[in-house]
Amino acid sequence: MLIEAAKLAPRWNAELVLVYERAKQRGNRNRATLAVGANWWLTLIAVDREERPFDTQLKVAGNAA
């Protein structure tokens, strides 16, 4: 399920777009999707470990907000 979410995540988060594009330059799109999933997973673990709320604001690529 994480991989399916990782396929869509770069559409909504500018930071994950950078992770995806960097990994895609080094490999193919499947490896890039895995890189996004791994990055996202580590972020979720850090949020849980620090017991802080997850930032739910959407960071849309190309959005200046």
C-alpha positions as CSV (number, residue, x, y, z in Angstrom):
1,M,0.0,0.0,0.0
2,L,2.9,2.3,0.7
3,I,4.2,1.9,-2.9
4,E,0.8,2.9,-4.3
5,A,0.8,6.0,-2.2
6,A,4.4,6.7,-3.2
7,K,3.3,6.8,-6.8
8,L,0.9,9.6,-6.1
9,A,2.8,11.5,-3.4
10,P,5.1,13.5,-5.7
11,R,1.9,15.2,-7.1
12,W,1.1,16.7,-3.7
13,N,4.5,17.3,-2.0
14,A,7.2,19.4,-3.5
15,E,9.9,17.8,-1.4
16,L,9.0,14.3,-2.7
17,V,9.1,15.6,-6.3
18,L,12.8,16.4,-5.7
19,V,13.4,12.9,-4.3
20,Y,11.6,11.3,-7.2
21,E,13.4,13.3,-9.9
22,R,16.8,12.8,-8.3
23,A,16.3,9.0,-8.1
24,K,14.8,8.9,-11.6
25,Q,18.0,10.4,-13.0
26,R,20.1,7.7,-11.4
27,G,17.8,4.8,-12.3
28,N,14.3,4.2,-13.6
29,R,10.8,5.3,-12.4
30,N,10.3,2.1,-10.4
31,R,13.4,2.8,-8.3
32,A,12.3,6.4,-8.0
33,T,9.0,5.3,-6.6
34,L,10.8,3.1,-4.1
35,A,13.0,6.1,-3.1
36,V,9.9,8.2,-2.5
37,G,8.4,5.4,-0.4
38,A,11.5,5.0,1.6
39,N,11.8,8.7,2.2
40,W,8.1,8.9,3.3
41,W,8.5,5.9,5.5
42,L,11.5,7.4,7.3
43,T,9.5,10.6,7.8
44,L,6.6,8.8,9.3
45,I,8.9,6.9,11.7
46,A,10.5,10.2,12.8
47,V,7.2,11.8,13.4
48,D,6.1,8.8,15.5
49,R,9.3,8.6,17.4
50,E,9.3,12.3,18.3
51,E,5.6,12.1,19.1
52,R,4.8,15.3,17.2
53,P,1.8,15.9,14.9
54,F,2.3,15.2,11.2
55,D,2.2,18.3,9.1
56,T,-1.0,17.8,7.0
57,Q,-0.7,20.9,4.8
58,L,-0.4,20.0,1.2
59,K,2.8,21.2,-0.5
60,V,1.8,21.2,-4.1
61,A,4.6,21.4,-6.6
62,G,4.5,24.7,-8.4
63,N,2.4,26.3,-5.6
64,A,4.1,29.3,-4.0
65,A,2.1,28.9,-0.8
